[in-house]
């Protein structure tokens, strides 16, 4: 998520009763295989029904919905509400 979030930055993620809107930073869980997954911070680009398209802020090197496709809203861990 460079340049928005840098290595070593702290983030606070709201995991209960959150509403996701276009432009929000969210923590998402991406299943890479049946046994392996990864948690990432991404920006919501679009929402259609129960699916969300997320992008990283460093689009040249980001692994995001352009790689793994639309994600289900249930795969969103929470919304980033603070970063330092």
C-alpha positions in Angstrom: 0.0 0.0 0.0 2.9 2.3 -0.5 2.9 5.3 -0.4 -0.2 5.4 1.9 1.0 2.7 4.4 4.7 2.0 4.8 6.5 -1.0 6.4 6.4 -0.5 10.2 3.3 1.7 10.2 0.6 0.9 12.7 -3.0 0.5 11.5 -6.2 0.1 13.5 -8.9 -1.9 11.8 -12.6 -1.8 12.9 -13.9 -5.3 12.6 -17.4 -5.0 13.9 -20.4 -3.1 12.5 -18.5 -1.4 9.7 -19.8 -0.1 6.4 -17.6 -0.3 3.3 -17.7 2.5 0.8 -15.7 3.3 -2.4 -12.3 4.8 -1.5 -12.1 3.1 2.0 -9.0 1.3 3.1 -9.9 -2.2 4.1 -8.1 -5.3 5.5 -9.0 -8.3 3.3 -8.3 -12.0 3.5 -7.3 -13.5 0.1 -7.3 -17.3 -0.3 -4.3 -18.2 -2.5 -5.0 -21.9 -2.4 -7.1 -24.3 -0.3 -4.5 -24.3 2.5 -2.9 -20.9 2.1 -4.3 -17.4 2.5 -3.0 -13.9 3.0 -4.2 -10.8 4.8 -3.7 -7.5 2.9 -4.7 -3.8 3.1 -6.3 -2.5 -0.1 -8.5 0.4 -1.3 -12.0 -0.3 -2.4 -12.4 0.7 -6.0 -15.9 -0.6 -6.8 -18.8 -2.4 -5.1 -21.5 -4.4 -6.9 -23.9 -6.3 -4.7 -21.9 -8.6 -2.4 -18.6 -8.3 -4.4 -15.8 -5.7 -4.0 -13.0 -4.7 -6.4 -9.9 -3.7 -4.4 -6.7 -2.0 -5.6 -3.4 -1.3 -4.0 -2.2 2.4 -4.0 1.0 1.4 -5.8 -0.7 0.0 -8.9 2.5 -0.8 -10.8 3.5 -3.6 -8.4 0.3 -4.3 -6.3 -1.3 -7.7 -6.0 -4.9 -6.8 -6.0 -8.3 -7.6 -7.7 -6.6 -7.2 -11.1 -4.7 -10.4 -10.1 -7.3 -12.4 -8.1 -10.6 -10.8 -9.2 -13.5 -9.5 -7.3 -13.7 -10.5 -3.6 -16.8 -11.4 -1.6 -17.7 -8.8 1.2 -17.3 -11.7 3.7 -13.6 -11.7 2.9 -13.3 -8.2 4.3 -11.8 -8.4 7.8 -12.6 -4.7 8.6 -12.1 -1.1 7.7 -8.9 0.8 8.5 -9.9 3.7 10.8 -6.4 4.9 11.8 -2.8 4.7 10.6 0.4 6.1 11.8 
